[in-house]
C-alpha cells in the first residue's frame, strides 16, 4: 500500500525532527549494528518503520508488504511479547528479523526512545566479558606466571 505524498512528507518531517537529520532506513538486504541499551538484539536485525500492526498475514515495513512467519513475536518497549492486536497507533520505529529463509518477518522489537537515541548516536558498546569463576581465575594466574619473562 503506497503512501500519499503528504503522508510521506509528514512522516519524513517528524522523523527528521526526532533525529535531527533524515532517517536512513536499511534496505531489506542490509543489516545494521545495534548498540546495547538495556536489552540485546540478535545479529541480522534491520531497522524499519512498521506502518500498522501486522494483520492479514503481512507486515508493512518501509512501505514493503512482508509476509509474517507463523511464529511471529512482537516485543513492546518493555521487551514483553504482545499480540499484534494489542498494538495501538501506527508508524512504529522497529527492529525486525527475517526467518532463516529470508522471506518472512520472524521477530519485531518496538524501540524505546533511549534505543532510538543510541542508534542515532551510533554508540558502540563493548561486549560483556564472561564471568570469572575461581577455577578460571586460578588458570589465568598460572598461565600469566608461565608467560612472565625471566630477567637476570
N, CA, C and O atoms as a GROMACS GRO file, in nm:
protein
  608
    1UNK      N    1   0.084  -0.117   0.000
    1UNK     CA    2   0.000   0.000   0.000
    1UNK      C    3   0.090   0.124   0.000
    1UNK      O    4   0.150   0.156   0.103
    2UNK      N    5   0.100   0.194  -0.114
    2UNK     CA    6   0.186   0.312  -0.122
    2UNK      C    7   0.129   0.426  -0.039
    2UNK      O    8   0.008   0.440  -0.023
    3UNK      N    9   0.220   0.508   0.014
    3UNK     CA   10   0.179   0.622   0.094
    3UNK      C   11   0.156   0.741   0.002
    3UNK      O   12   0.218   0.753  -0.103
    4UNK      N   13   0.066   0.829   0.043
    4UNK     CA   14   0.045   0.951  -0.032
    4UNK      C   15   0.165   1.043  -0.011
    4UNK      O   16   0.242   1.026   0.083
    5UNK      N   17   0.177   1.140  -0.098
    5UNK     CA   18   0.288   1.234  -0.089
    5UNK      C   19   0.285   1.309   0.044
    5UNK      O   20   0.389   1.326   0.108
    6UNK      N   21   0.166   1.353   0.085
    6UNK     CA   22   0.155   1.429   0.210
    6UNK      C   23   0.192   1.344   0.331
    6UNK      O   24   0.259   1.392   0.422
    7UNK      N   25   0.147   1.219   0.333
    7UNK     CA   26   0.181   1.130   0.444
    7UNK      C   27   0.331   1.106   0.450
    7UNK      O   28   0.391   1.110   0.557
    8UNK      N   29   0.391   1.082   0.335
    8UNK     CA   30   0.535   1.060   0.328
    8UNK      C   31   0.613   1.183   0.374
    8UNK      O   32   0.710   1.171   0.448
    9UNK      N   33   0.570   1.301   0.329
    9UNK     CA   34   0.638   1.425   0.368
    9UNK      C   35   0.624   1.451   0.517
    9UNK      O   36   0.720   1.493   0.583
   10UNK      N   37   0.504   1.426   0.572
   10UNK     CA   38   0.482   1.448   0.715
   10UNK      C   39   0.566   1.352   0.798
   10UNK      O   40   0.627   1.392   0.897
   11UNK      N   41   0.570   1.225   0.758
   11UNK     CA   42   0.649   1.126   0.832
   11UNK      C   43   0.797   1.161   0.826
   11UNK      O   44   0.867   1.149   0.927
   12UNK      N   45   0.844   1.203   0.711
   12UNK     CA   46   0.984   1.241   0.696
   12UNK      C   47   1.018   1.360   0.786
   12UNK      O   48   1.124   1.364   0.846
   13UNK      N   49   0.927   1.457   0.793
   13UNK     CA   50   0.949   1.574   0.879
   13UNK      C   51   0.952   1.536   1.026
   13UNK      O   52   1.036   1.586   1.101
   14UNK      N   53   0.862   1.447   1.067
   14UNK     CA   54   0.857   1.404   1.208
   14UNK      C   55   0.985   1.330   1.244
   14UNK      O   56   1.047   1.359   1.346
   15UNK      N   57   1.023   1.233   1.161
   15UNK     CA   58   1.146   1.156   1.190
   15UNK      C   59   1.269   1.245   1.181
   15UNK      O   60   1.363   1.228   1.257
   16UNK      N   61   1.269   1.339   1.088
   16UNK     CA   62   1.381   1.432   1.077
   16UNK      C   63   1.397   1.516   1.202
   16UNK      O   64   1.509   1.542   1.246
   17UNK      N   65   1.284   1.560   1.261
   17UNK     CA   66   1.293   1.639   1.383
   17UNK      C   67   1.336   1.554   1.501
   17UNK      O   68   1.406   1.603   1.590
   18UNK      N   69   1.297   1.426   1.505
   18UNK     CA   70   1.341   1.337   1.612
   18UNK      C   71   1.491   1.311   1.605
   18UNK      O   72   1.560   1.312   1.707
   19UNK      N   73   1.540   1.289   1.485
   19UNK     CA   74   1.680   1.251   1.468
   19UNK      C   75   1.770   1.367   1.430
   19UNK      O   76   1.892   1.352   1.431
   20UNK      N   77   1.714   1.482   1.398
   20UNK     CA   78   1.795   1.596   1.359
   20UNK      C   79   1.846   1.584   1.217
   20UNK      O   80   1.916   1.673   1.169
   21UNK      N   81   1.814   1.478   1.149
   21UNK     CA   82   1.857   1.455   1.012
   21UNK      C   83   1.765   1.350   0.952
   21UNK      O   84   1.697   1.279   1.026
   22UNK      N   85   1.763   1.340   0.821
   22UNK     CA   86   1.679   1.237   0.762
   22UNK      C   87   1.719   1.098   0.810
   22UNK      O   88   1.838   1.070   0.827
   23UNK      N   89   1.621   1.013   0.830
   23UNK     CA   90   1.647   0.877   0.876
   23UNK      C   91   1.681   0.792   0.755
   23UNK      O   92   1.605   0.789   0.657
   24UNK      N   93   1.793   0.722   0.759
   24UNK     CA   94   1.829   0.632   0.652
   24UNK      C   95   1.792   0.492   0.695
   24UNK      O   96   1.855   0.435   0.784
   25UNK      N   97   1.691   0.437   0.632
   25UNK     CA   98   1.646   0.304   0.667
   25UNK      C   99   1.726   0.202   0.589
   25UNK      O  100   1.767   0.227   0.475
   26UNK      N  101   1.748   0.088   0.649
   26UNK     CA  102   1.824  -0.017   0.583
   26UNK      C  103   1.743  -0.076   0.469
   26UNK      O  104   1.621  -0.090   0.479
   27UNK      N  105   1.811  -0.109   0.363
   27UNK     CA  106   1.746  -0.182   0.255
   27UNK      C  107   1.710  -0.320   0.309
   27UNK      O  108   1.771  -0.364   0.407
   28UNK      N  109   1.615  -0.389   0.249
   28UNK     CA  110   1.577  -0.521   0.301
   28UNK      C  111   1.694  -0.619   0.310
   28UNK      O  112   1.689  -0.712   0.391
   29UNK      N  113   1.798  -0.601   0.229
   29UNK     CA  114   1.910  -0.694   0.233
   29UNK      C  115   2.022  -0.648   0.327
   29UNK      O  116   2.119  -0.720   0.346
   30UNK      N  117   2.010  -0.528   0.386
   30UNK     CA  118   2.115  -0.475   0.472
   30UNK      C  119   2.087  -0.505   0.618
   30UNK      O  120   1.972  -0.507   0.662
   31UNK      N  121   2.194  -0.527   0.693
   31UNK     CA  122   2.184  -0.545   0.837
   31UNK      C  123   2.245  -0.424   0.904
   31UNK      O  124   2.329  -0.356   0.844
   32UNK      N  125   2.206  -0.397   1.026
   32UNK     CA  126   2.263  -0.286   1.099
   32UNK      C  127   2.321  -0.336   1.230
   32UNK      O  128   2.281  -0.441   1.281
   33UNK      N  129   2.416  -0.261   1.284
   33UNK     CA  130   2.474  -0.293   1.413
   33UNK      C  131   2.399  -0.210   1.516
   33UNK      O  132   2.391  -0.088   1.504
   34UNK      N  133   2.346  -0.275   1.616
   34UNK     CA  134   2.264  -0.207   1.715
   34UNK      C  135   2.340  -0.197   1.846
   34UNK      O  136   2.383  -0.299   1.901
   35UNK      N  137   2.357  -0.075   1.898
   35UNK     CA  138   2.422  -0.063   2.028
   35UNK      C  139   2.331  -0.118   2.138
   35UNK      O  140   2.209  -0.116   2.125
   36UNK      N  141   2.393  -0.165   2.244
   36UNK     CA  142   2.318  -0.224   2.354
   36UNK      C  143   2.276  -0.115   2.451
   36UNK      O  144   2.359  -0.040   2.501
   37UNK      N  145   2.147  -0.106   2.477
   37UNK     CA  146   2.095  -0.012   2.575
   37UNK      C  147   1.989  -0.084   2.657
   37UNK      O  148   1.870  -0.060   2.641
   38UNK      N  149   2.033  -0.172   2.746
   38UNK     CA  150   1.939  -0.240   2.834
   38UNK      C  151   1.890  -0.375   2.785
   38UNK      O  152   1.875  -0.466   2.866
   39UNK      N  153   1.866  -0.391   2.657
   39UNK     CA  154   1.827  -0.522   2.605
   39UNK      C  155   1.912  -0.549   2.482
   39UNK      O  156   1.956  -0.457   2.413
   40UNK      N  157   1.933  -0.675   2.457
   40UNK     CA  158   2.020  -0.710   2.344
   40UNK      C  159   1.936  -0.761   2.228
   40UNK      O  160   1.827  -0.814   2.247
   41UNK      N  161   1.991  -0.743   2.109
   41UNK     CA  162   1.924  -0.786   1.987
   41UNK      C  163   2.016  -0.882   1.914
   41UNK      O  164   2.138  -0.868   1.921
   42UNK      N  165   1.961  -0.979   1.845
   42UNK     CA  166   2.046  -1.074   1.772
   42UNK      C  167   2.109  -1.007   1.651
   42UNK      O  168   2.066  -0.900   1.608
   43UNK      N  169   2.211  -1.071   1.597
   43UNK     CA  170   2.270  -1.017   1.475
   43UNK      C  171   2.172  -1.036   1.361
   43UNK      O  172   2.085  -1.123   1.366
   44UNK      N  173   2.185  -0.954   1.260
   44UNK     CA  174   2.098  -0.966   1.144
   44UNK      C  175   1.968  -0.890   1.153
   44UNK      O  176   1.881  -0.908   1.069
   45UNK      N  177   1.953  -0.803   1.255
   45UNK     CA  178   1.830  -0.723   1.263
   45UNK      C  179   1.838  -0.606   1.167
   45UNK      O  180   1.947  -0.562   1.129
   46UNK      N  181   1.724  -0.558   1.128
   46UNK     CA  182   1.713  -0.446   1.035
   46UNK      C  183   1.624  -0.338   1.095
   46UNK      O  184   1.532  -0.368   1.171
   47UNK      N  185   1.653  -0.214   1.062
   47UNK     CA  186   1.577  -0.101   1.112
   47UNK      C  187   1.467  -0.068   1.013
   47UNK      O  188   1.490  -0.069   0.892
   48UNK      N  189   1.348  -0.038   1.062
   48UNK     CA  190   1.240  -0.004   0.972
   48UNK      C  191   1.128   0.068   1.043
   48UNK      O  192   1.126   0.080   1.165
   49UNK      N  193   1.034   0.115   0.964
   49UNK     CA  194   0.914   0.178   1.017
   49UNK      C  195   0.798   0.084   0.989
   49UNK      O  196   0.764   0.057   0.874
   50UNK      N  197   0.739   0.035   1.096
   50UNK     CA  198   0.621  -0.052   1.086
   50UNK      C  199   0.500   0.040   1.076
   50UNK      O  200   0.468   0.112   1.171
   51UNK      N  201   0.434   0.039   0.961
   51UNK     CA  202   0.325   0.133   0.934
   51UNK      C  203   0.202   0.106   1.021
   51UNK      O  204   0.146   0.199   1.079
   52UNK      N  205   0.162  -0.017   1.029
   52UNK     CA  206   0.044  -0.056   1.108
   52UNK      C  207   0.076  -0.189   1.174
   52UNK      O  208   0.170  -0.257   1.132
   53UNK      N  209   0.002  -0.228   1.274
   53UNK     CA  210   0.025  -0.360   1.333
   53UNK      C  211   0.012  -0.470   1.227
   53UNK      O  212  -0.070  -0.458   1.136
   54UNK      N  213   0.091  -0.577   1.238
   54UNK     CA  214   0.081  -0.686   1.140
   54UNK      C  215  -0.058  -0.749   1.141
   54UNK      O  216  -0.107  -0.794   1.245
   55UNK      N  217  -0.122  -0.752   1.024
   55UNK     CA  218  -0.254  -0.812   1.009
   55UNK      C  219  -0.262  -0.884   0.876
   55UNK      O  220  -0.183  -0.857   0.785
   56UNK      N  221  -0.357  -0.974   0.867
   56UNK     CA  222  -0.383  -1.046   0.742
   56UNK      C  223  -0.258  -1.112   0.682
   56UNK      O  224  -0.243  -1.117   0.560
   57UNK      N  225  -0.171  -1.160   0.768
   57UNK     CA  226  -0.056  -1.235   0.721
   57UNK      C  227   0.058  -1.152   0.666
   57UNK      O  228   0.150  -1.206   0.604
   58UNK      N  229   0.056  -1.020   0.687
   58UNK     CA  230   0.167  -0.939   0.640
   58UNK      C  231   0.192  -0.819   0.730
   58UNK      O  232   0.104  -0.771   0.801
   59UNK      N  233   0.316  -0.774   0.725
   59UNK     CA  234   0.356  -0.655   0.799
   59UNK      C  235   0.408  -0.555   0.696
   59UNK      O  236   0.485  -0.591   0.607
   60UNK      N  237   0.366  -0.431   0.708
   60UNK     CA  238   0.412  -0.328   0.615
   60UNK      C  239   0.525  -0.253   0.684
   60UNK      O  240   0.503  -0.171   0.773
   61UNK      N  241   0.648  -0.284   0.639
   61UNK     CA  242   0.768  -0.224   0.695
   61UNK      C  243   0.841  -0.154   0.581
   61UNK      O  244   0.868  -0.215   0.477
   62UNK      N  245   0.873  -0.027   0.601
   62UNK     CA  246   0.941   0.054   0.498
   62UNK      C  247   0.866   0.048   0.366
   62UNK      O  248   0.927   0.037   0.260
   63UNK      N  249   0.735   0.056   0.373
   63UNK     CA  250   0.647   0.054   0.255
   63UNK      C  251   0.654  -0.076   0.176
   63UNK      O  252   0.611  -0.079   0.061
   64UNK      N  253   0.706  -0.182   0.236
   64UNK     CA  254   0.706  -0.313   0.172
   64UNK      C  255   0.611  -0.405   0.248
   64UNK      O  256   0.617  -0.411   0.371
   65UNK      N  257   0.526  -0.474   0.177
   65UNK     CA  258   0.436  -0.571   0.240
   65UNK      C  259   0.513  -0.702   0.254
   65UNK      O  260   0.530  -0.774   0.156
   66UNK      N  261   0.559  -0.733   0.374
   66UNK     CA  262   0.637  -0.853   0.401
   66UNK      C  263   0.549  -0.958   0.468
   66UNK      O  264   0.478  -0.926   0.563
   67UNK      N  265   0.553  -1.082   0.420
   67UNK     CA  266   0.475  -1.187   0.487
   67UNK      C  267   0.530  -1.214   0.627
   67UNK      O  268   0.651  -1.202   0.651
   68UNK      N  269   0.442  -1.250   0.718
   68UNK     CA  270   0.487  -1.279   0.854
   68UNK      C  271   0.497  -1.430   0.874
   68UNK      O  272   0.419  -1.507   0.818
   69UNK      N  273   0.594  -1.469   0.954
   69UNK     CA  274   0.616  -1.610   0.985
   69UNK      C  275   0.505  -1.658   1.080
   69UNK      O  276   0.448  -1.578   1.154
   70UNK      N  277   0.475  -1.788   1.076
   70UNK     CA  278   0.372  -1.840   1.166
   70UNK      C  279   0.401  -1.815   1.313
   70UNK      O  280   0.307  -1.799   1.392
   71UNK      N  281   0.527  -1.811   1.353
   71UNK     CA  282   0.562  -1.790   1.494
   71UNK      C  283   0.605  -1.648   1.523
   71UNK      O  284   0.690  -1.628   1.610
   72UNK      N  285   0.550  -1.550   1.453
   72UNK     CA  286   0.590  -1.410   1.472
   72UNK      C  287   0.580  -1.369   1.619
   72UNK      O  288   0.481  -1.396   1.686
   73UNK      N  289   0.687  -1.303   1.666
   73UNK     CA  290   0.685  -1.244   1.800
   73UNK      C  291   0.701  -1.095   1.787
   73UNK      O  292   0.790  -1.047   1.716
   74UNK      N  293   0.615  -1.020   1.853
   74UNK     CA  294   0.627  -0.875   1.860
   74UNK      C  295   0.658  -0.841   2.005
   74UNK      O  296   0.586  -0.882   2.095
   75UNK      N  297   0.766  -0.767   2.027
   75UNK     CA  298   0.804  -0.727   2.162
   75UNK      C  299   0.788  -0.577   2.176
   75UNK      O  300   0.832  -0.500   2.091
   76UNK      N  301   0.723  -0.536   2.285
   76UNK     CA  302   0.700  -0.394   2.307
   76UNK      C  303   0.823  -0.329   2.368
   76UNK      O  304   0.928  -0.392   2.380
   77UNK      N  305   0.810  -0.204   2.406
   77UNK     CA  306   0.923  -0.128   2.460
   77UNK      C  307   0.976  -0.188   2.591
   77UNK      O  308   1.092  -0.168   2.625
   78UNK      N  309   0.892  -0.260   2.665
   78UNK     CA  310   0.933  -0.325   2.790
   78UNK      C  311   0.983  -0.466   2.766
   78UNK      O  312   1.005  -0.542   2.861
   79UNK      N  313   1.001  -0.503   2.639
   79UNK     CA  314   1.052  -0.634   2.596
   79UNK      C  315   0.955  -0.747   2.628
   79UNK      O  316   0.996  -0.862   2.639
   80UNK      N  317   0.828  -0.714   2.642
   80UNK     CA  318   0.726  -0.816   2.664
   80UNK      C  319   0.667  -0.858   2.530
   80UNK      O  320   0.646  -0.774   2.442
   81UNK      N  321   0.639  -0.986   2.515
   81UNK     CA  322   0.575  -1.034   2.393
   81UNK      C  323   0.429  -0.990   2.396
   81UNK      O  324   0.358  -1.014   2.494
   82UNK      N  325   0.387  -0.927   2.288
   82UNK     CA  326   0.249  -0.882   2.279
   82UNK      C  327   0.187  -0.936   2.150
   82UNK      O  328   0.257  -0.971   2.056
   83UNK      N  329   0.057  -0.942   2.148
   83UNK     CA  330  -0.015  -0.979   2.027
   83UNK      C  331  -0.021  -0.857   1.935
   83UNK      O  332  -0.033  -0.745   1.984
   84UNK      N  333  -0.012  -0.876   1.805
   84UNK     CA  334  -0.023  -0.763   1.715
   84UNK      C  335  -0.152  -0.682   1.736
   84UNK      O  336  -0.154  -0.562   1.713
   85UNK      N  337  -0.258  -0.749   1.779
   85UNK     CA  338  -0.384  -0.678   1.803
   85UNK      C  339  -0.377  -0.585   1.925
   85UNK      O  340  -0.463  -0.500   1.943
   86UNK      N  341  -0.274  -0.602   2.009
   86UNK     CA  342  -0.256  -0.517   2.127
   86UNK      C  343  -0.187  -0.386   2.093
   86UNK      O  344  -0.183  -0.294   2.174
   87UNK      N  345  -0.132  -0.377   1.972
   87UNK     CA  346  -0.060  -0.256   1.930
   87UNK      C  347  -0.161  -0.148   1.892
   87UNK      O  348  -0.255  -0.173   1.816
   88UNK      N  349  -0.140  -0.030   1.947
   88UNK     CA  350  -0.227   0.082   1.911
   88UNK      C  351  -0.143   0.189   1.844
   88UNK      O  352  -0.029   0.213   1.884
   89UNK      N  353  -0.198   0.251   1.744
   89UNK     CA  354  -0.126   0.356   1.672
   89UNK      C  355  -0.065   0.303   1.544
   89UNK      O  356  -0.099   0.194   1.497
   90UNK      N  357   0.024   0.382   1.488
   90UNK     CA  358   0.090   0.344   1.364
   90UNK      C  359   0.228   0.410   1.359
   90UNK      O  360   0.262   0.492   1.443
   91UNK      N  361   0.304   0.371   1.259
   91UNK     CA  362   0.439   0.425   1.236
   91UNK      C  363   0.531   0.405   1.357
   91UNK      O  364   0.575   0.501   1.419
   92UNK      N  365   0.557   0.280   1.388
   92UNK     CA  366   0.648   0.242   1.495
   92UNK      C  367   0.788   0.228   1.438
   92UNK      O  368   0.806   0.164   1.334
   93UNK      N  369   0.889   0.287   1.502
   93UNK     CA  370   1.027   0.262   1.463
   93UNK      C  371   1.066   0.130   1.528
   93UNK      O  372   1.063   0.119   1.650
   94UNK      N  373   1.103   0.031   1.447
   94UNK     CA  374   1.125  -0.104   1.497
   94UNK      C  375   1.255  -0.162   1.443
   94UNK      O  376   1.312  -0.114   1.344
   95UNK      N  377   1.300  -0.265   1.510
   95UNK     CA  378   1.400  -0.356   1.456
   95UNK      C  379   1.324  -0.482   1.422
   95UNK      O  380   1.235  -0.523   1.496
   96UNK      N  381   1.359  -0.544   1.313
   96UNK     CA  382   1.292  -0.668   1.276
   96UNK      C  383   1.394  -0.767   1.222
   96UNK      O  384   1.499  -0.728   1.170
   97UNK      N  385   1.362  -0.893   1.234
   97UNK     CA  386   1.450  -1.001   1.188
   97UNK      C  387   1.368  -1.094   1.101
   97UNK      O  388   1.255  -1.130   1.133
   98UNK      N  389   1.428  -1.131   0.989
   98UNK     CA  390   1.363  -1.224   0.897
   98UNK      C  391   1.394  -1.366   0.943
   98UNK      O  392   1.488  -1.389   1.018
   99UNK      N  393   1.313  -1.462   0.896
   99UNK     CA  394   1.337  -1.601   0.931
   99UNK      C  395   1.456  -1.656   0.851
   99UNK      O  396   1.520  -1.582   0.776
  100UNK      N  397   1.487  -1.783   0.869
  100UNK     CA  398   1.604  -1.844   0.806
  100UNK      C  399   1.598  -1.840   0.653
  100UNK      O  400   1.702  -1.838   0.587
  101UNK      N  401   1.478  -1.838   0.598
  101UNK     CA  402   1.465  -1.835   0.451
  101UNK      C  403   1.470  -1.693   0.397
  101UNK      O  404   1.469  -1.673   0.275
  102UNK      N  405   1.476  -1.593   0.486
  102UNK     CA  406   1.477  -1.451   0.448
  102UNK      C  407   1.351  -1.411   0.371
  102UNK      O  408   1.354  -1.317   0.292
  103UNK      N  409   1.241  -1.482   0.394
  103UNK     CA  410   1.119  -1.450   0.321
  103UNK      C  411   1.005  -1.404   0.411
  103UNK      O  412   0.908  -1.348   0.362
  104UNK      N  413   1.015  -1.428   0.542
  104UNK     CA  414   0.908  -1.392   0.636
  104UNK      C  415   0.964  -1.314   0.754
  104UNK      O  416   1.075  -1.340   0.800
  105UNK      N  417   0.886  -1.218   0.803
  105UNK     CA  418   0.924  -1.145   0.923
  105UNK      C  419   0.901  -1.238   1.041
  105UNK      O  420   0.791  -1.290   1.060
  106UNK      N  421   1.006  -1.258   1.122
  106UNK     CA  422   1.003  -1.355   1.230
  106UNK      C  423   0.992  -1.290   1.368
  106UNK      O  424   0.920  -1.339   1.454
  107UNK      N  425   1.064  -1.178   1.388
  107UNK     CA  426   1.065  -1.108   1.516
  107UNK      C  427   1.058  -0.957   1.490
  107UNK      O  428   1.115  -0.908   1.392
  108UNK      N  429   0.986  -0.886   1.577
  108UNK     CA  430   0.977  -0.740   1.570
  108UNK      C  431   0.996  -0.685   1.711
  108UNK      O  432   0.935  -0.733   1.806
  109UNK      N  433   1.083  -0.584   1.723
  109UNK     CA  434   1.104  -0.515   1.851
  109UNK      C  435   1.067  -0.369   1.832
  109UNK      O  436   1.122  -0.302   1.745
  110UNK      N  437   0.973  -0.318   1.912
  110UNK     CA  438   0.939  -0.176   1.911
  110UNK      C  439   1.045  -0.106   1.994
  110UNK      O  440   1.070  -0.145   2.108
  111UNK      N  441   1.108  -0.004   1.938
  111UNK     CA  442   1.220   0.061   2.004
  111UNK      C  443   1.175   0.166   2.106
  111UNK      O  444   1.073   0.233   2.089
  112UNK      N  445   1.254   0.177   2.212
  112UNK     CA  446   1.231   0.279   2.314
  112UNK      C  447   1.300   0.408   2.270
  112UNK      O  448   1.385   0.404   2.182
  113UNK      N  449   1.265   0.521   2.330
  113UNK     CA  450   1.335   0.646   2.296
  113UNK      C  451   1.486   0.637   2.321
  113UNK      O  452   1.564   0.694   2.245
  114UNK      N  453   1.528   0.566   2.426
  114UNK     CA  454   1.672   0.551   2.454
  114UNK      C  455   1.740   0.470   2.345
  114UNK      O  456   1.852   0.503   2.305
  115UNK      N  457   1.676   0.365   2.297
  115UNK     CA  458   1.734   0.284   2.189
  115UNK      C  459   1.741   0.363   2.059
  115UNK      O  460   1.837   0.351   1.984
  116UNK      N  461   1.638   0.444   2.032
  116UNK     CA  462   1.639   0.528   1.913
  116UNK      C  463   1.755   0.627   1.921
  116UNK      O  464   1.827   0.647   1.823
  117UNK      N  465   1.773   0.689   2.039
  117UNK     CA  466   1.883   0.784   2.057
  117UNK      C  467   2.018   0.716   2.042
  117UNK      O  468   2.110   0.773   1.984
  118UNK      N  469   2.031   0.593   2.094
  118UNK     CA  470   2.158   0.520   2.084
  118UNK      C  471   2.188   0.483   1.939
  118UNK      O  472   2.303   0.492   1.896
  119UNK      N  473   2.087   0.443   1.865
  119UNK     CA  474   2.108   0.411   1.723
  119UNK      C  475   2.146   0.536   1.648
  119UNK      O  476   2.234   0.534   1.562
  120UNK      N  477   2.080   0.647   1.681
  120UNK     CA  478   2.110   0.774   1.616
  120UNK      C  479   2.254   0.815   1.643
  120UNK      O  480   2.326   0.858   1.553
  121UNK      N  481   2.296   0.801   1.768
  121UNK     CA  482   2.431   0.842   1.807
  121UNK      C  483   2.536   0.741   1.761
  121UNK      O  484   2.654   0.775   1.752
  122UNK      N  485   2.495   0.619   1.733
  122UNK     CA  486   2.590   0.516   1.690
  122UNK      C  487   2.684   0.473   1.800
  122UNK      O  488   2.801   0.442   1.774
  123UNK      N  489   2.636   0.472   1.922
  123UNK     CA  490   2.719   0.433   2.036
  123UNK      C  491   2.763   0.289   2.019
  123UNK      O  492   2.682   0.202   1.989
  124UNK      N  493   2.890   0.264   2.039
  124UNK     CA  494   2.943   0.128   2.034
  124UNK      C  495   2.968   0.082   2.177
  124UNK      O  496   3.039   0.149   2.252
  125UNK      N  497   2.911  -0.030   2.213
  125UNK     CA  498   2.926  -0.084   2.348
  125UNK      C  499   3.010  -0.209   2.339
  125UNK      O  500   2.986  -0.296   2.256
  126UNK      N  501   3.110  -0.220   2.426
  126UNK     CA  502   3.196  -0.337   2.427
  126UNK      C  503   3.115  -0.456   2.476
  126UNK      O  504   3.035  -0.444   2.569
  127UNK      N  505   3.137  -0.571   2.414
  127UNK     CA  506   3.066  -0.692   2.454
  127UNK      C  507   3.099  -0.725   2.599
  127UNK      O  508   3.210  -0.699   2.646
  128UNK      N  509   3.003  -0.782   2.668
  128UNK     CA  510   3.024  -0.818   2.808
  128UNK      C  511   3.128  -0.928   2.819
  128UNK      O  512   3.132  -1.020   2.738
  129UNK      N  513   3.210  -0.918   2.922
  129UNK     CA  514   3.312  -1.018   2.947
  129UNK      C  515   3.249  -1.134   3.024
  129UNK      O  516   3.159  -1.113   3.105
  130UNK      N  517   3.295  -1.257   2.999
  130UNK     CA  518   3.241  -1.370   3.074
  130UNK      C  519   3.274  -1.357   3.223
  130UNK      O  520   3.377  -1.303   3.261
  131UNK      N  521   3.185  -1.407   3.304
  131UNK     CA  522   3.204  -1.402   3.449
  131UNK      C  523   3.313  -1.502   3.486
  131UNK      O  524   3.312  -1.617   3.443
  132UNK      N  525   3.408  -1.456   3.567
  132UNK     CA  526   3.518  -1.543   3.608
  132UNK      C  527   3.479  -1.626   3.729
  132UNK      O  528   3.413  -1.577   3.821
  133UNK      N  529   3.518  -1.750   3.727
  133UNK     CA  530   3.498  -1.837   3.842
  133UNK      C  531   3.633  -1.855   3.910
  133UNK      O  532   3.735  -1.809   3.859
  134UNK      N  533   3.633  -1.921   4.024
  134UNK     CA  534   3.759  -1.944   4.094
  134UNK      C  535   3.854  -2.028   4.009
  134UNK      O  536   3.974  -2.002   4.008
  135UNK      N  537   3.802  -2.127   3.938
  135UNK     CA  538   3.885  -2.213   3.854
  135UNK      C  539   3.948  -2.135   3.740
  135UNK      O  540   4.067  -2.150   3.713
  136UNK      N  541   3.869  -2.049   3.672
  136UNK     CA  542   3.924  -1.973   3.560
  136UNK      C  543   4.024  -1.870   3.609
  136UNK      O  544   4.121  -1.841   3.539
  137UNK      N  545   4.004  -1.813   3.731
  137UNK     CA  546   4.100  -1.719   3.787
  137UNK      C  547   4.231  -1.790   3.817
  137UNK      O  548   4.338  -1.736   3.790
  138UNK      N  549   4.224  -1.912   3.873
  138UNK     CA  550   4.345  -1.988   3.904
  138UNK      C  551   4.418  -2.025   3.775
  138UNK      O  552   4.541  -2.019   3.770
  139UNK      N  553   4.344  -2.063   3.672
  139UNK     CA  554   4.405  -2.098   3.544
  139UNK      C  555   4.475  -1.977   3.482
  139UNK      O  556   4.585  -1.991   3.428
  140UNK      N  557   4.412  -1.860   3.489
  140UNK     CA  558   4.472  -1.741   3.428
  140UNK      C  559   4.595  -1.697   3.507
  140UNK      O  560   4.690  -1.645   3.448
  141UNK      N  561   4.595  -1.716   3.642
  141UNK     CA  562   4.711  -1.682   3.723
  141UNK      C  563   4.828  -1.773   3.685
  141UNK      O  564   4.941  -1.725   3.672
  142UNK      N  565   4.803  -1.902   3.669
  142UNK     CA  566   4.908  -1.995   3.632
  142UNK      C  567   4.962  -1.964   3.493
  142UNK      O  568   5.083  -1.966   3.472
  143UNK      N  569   4.876  -1.935   3.398
  143UNK     CA  570   4.922  -1.908   3.262
  143UNK      C  571   4.996  -1.775   3.257
  143UNK      O  572   5.091  -1.762   3.180
  144UNK      N  573   4.955  -1.675   3.338
  144UNK     CA  574   5.025  -1.548   3.341
  144UNK      C  575   5.164  -1.566   3.401
  144UNK      O  576   5.260  -1.504   3.356
  145UNK      N  577   5.175  -1.651   3.503
  145UNK     CA  578   5.304  -1.675   3.566
  145UNK      C  579   5.397  -1.747   3.468
  145UNK      O  580   5.517  -1.718   3.468
  146UNK      N  581   5.347  -1.837   3.388
  146UNK     CA  582   5.432  -1.910   3.296
  146UNK      C  583   5.474  -1.824   3.176
  146UNK      O  584   5.573  -1.854   3.109
  147UNK      N  585   5.398  -1.716   3.148
  147UNK     CA  586   5.432  -1.630   3.035
  147UNK      C  587   5.519  -1.512   3.076
  147UNK      O  588   5.562  -1.436   2.989
  148UNK      N  589   5.546  -1.495   3.205
  148UNK     CA  590   5.625  -1.384   3.252
  148UNK      C  591   5.771  -1.405   3.212
  148UNK      O  592   5.829  -1.509   3.243
  149UNK      N  593   5.831  -1.306   3.143
  149UNK     CA  594   5.972  -1.322   3.103
  149UNK      C  595   6.064  -1.318   3.225
  149UNK      O  596   6.037  -1.247   3.322
  150UNK      N  597   6.170  -1.395   3.220
  150UNK     CA  598   6.267  -1.400   3.329
  150UNK      C  599   6.380  -1.305   3.295
  150UNK      O  600   6.438  -1.312   3.187
  151UNK      N  601   6.411  -1.214   3.388
  151UNK     CA  602   6.520  -1.119   3.368
  151UNK      C  603   6.631  -1.153   3.465
  151UNK      O  604   6.608  -1.194   3.578
  152UNK      N  605   6.750  -1.136   3.418
  152UNK     CA  606   6.864  -1.170   3.505
  152UNK      C  607   6.941  -1.048   3.542
  152UNK      O  608   7.040  -1.058   3.615
   0.00000   0.00000   0.00000
